[in-house]
Amino acid sequence: MTYMGEPYYPQWLDNLADDVTLEGAAMSGTARGAEAVHSIVVAARTLYDDQVFSYTGPFGDDGFIEEYSCKILGEPTRVVVTVHRNDAGRTQSLAVLHRPRNSVLVFSRAMNKKFTGTRIADFFLADES
């Protein structure tokens, strides 16, 4: 993954507050805690192919935003990630919007499968059977 010709790694990922939260269009409920959020973000990144960033950078006094396109299991997808930092400069909350709806469903089911047997799986849709 690159952005403007350079390898891209979300620096906010290594600076999570202990009580960080993560919400997303592909999720049911809110994930809480650095360990859970880190696990979800790292797993999600493995599903992205052909990731192309259109923007990463600051917004407002405490925010950071990423906008990119990718394919998730072959489905064309657009993603917006908003990051808010607390007063100590640590990542306090994340919101992730995948679109269109079909990509959201594909992503959610794939994440459920990745986390089968863990409490994290409950945030995502189970496979249709």
N, C-alpha and C positions, 0 to 999 in steps of 0.2 A: 504494500500500500504506500502510495506516495501522495504528497501534496506539494504542488509547485516544484516538482522534480526531486524532492527530498523524502526520505522515509518518514512515514507518519506514525506517531505513537501518541495517544492522548495523555498528556502529562498530568491531567487531573486524576487519572486512574490511580496513580501512585500517591495521591494526597487525599484519600477519603477520610472524612470524619468518622469517628466510631459509630455515630448514630445516623449516618448517611441514609437517604431514601432514594428509591428508584421506582418510577412509574412509567408505564408505556402502553401504547395502544394495543399491543399484543399480550398484555398482562391482565390478570384478574387480581386486584389488590395492589398493595405497595410492599416492595421488598425493603427490609430494614437491616442495617448493620453492614459494616465494611466487608466482612467476609462473604456474606450473601451477594452483595452488590458486585464485588470484584469477580466472584465466580460467574455471575450472570453475564457481565460485560465481556469477560474473556471468552466464554463459550459462544456468545453471540458473534464475536469477531470471526470465529472459525467458520461461520455459515456464509460470510460475505465473499463473493467472487467479483472480480472486475470492479473493485471499489474505486470510484472517482470522486474526489472532493471538489466541490465548487467554492466552499468557504470554510475556514476555521479561524476563530478569533474572538476577541473580547466583545461583550456588549454590556452596557450599563456599568454600574459601579462594582458589581460583584458577579458578573456573568461571563459565560463563555458559550459559544455556539459552534456546532459543526453541521454542515449540510453536505450530503453526498448522495450519489447513486451507486447501486450495486445490483448484483443478482443474488437471490437467495434460492438455492435449489432450482436454478433456471428462471425464476420469476423476476422480471424487472422491478426494481424497488427504489424508491426515493426515501431518504431518512433525514430527519432533523433531530439533533440532540441539543438540549439546553442544560447547562450546568450552572448551578448557583453555589457560591462560596460563602462560608460563614465569616464572622469577624476575624477569625484566626487565619483566614485564607485557605481553609480546607474545603474540599468538595462536600457540600451539605445536602444537595438534592440534584437528581437527574430526572429529566423527562425525555422519553424517546418516542418519536412519532414515525412509524413505518407506514408507507402507503404504496399502492392502493390496497384495498381490503383483501384481495386474494393473497397478496404478499404477506399481509399481517397474519392471515390464517396459516399459511405455509410456515412462516417463521415461528409462530406460537406452537404449532404441533411439533416442529423440529426441536425446539427448546424443551418441550415436555419430554420428548424422547431422550434427549441428552441427560436430563436430570431424573430419569425414572428411578424410583426407589428413594428419592430424597424429598425433603419438604419443599425444596425449590420447584419441583415439578408442578406443584399445585397452583403456581402462578400462571401456568400456561395450559393451553387446550390439549386434552388427550386426543390421540389419533382416532379418527372415525373408524368404527369397526362394525 
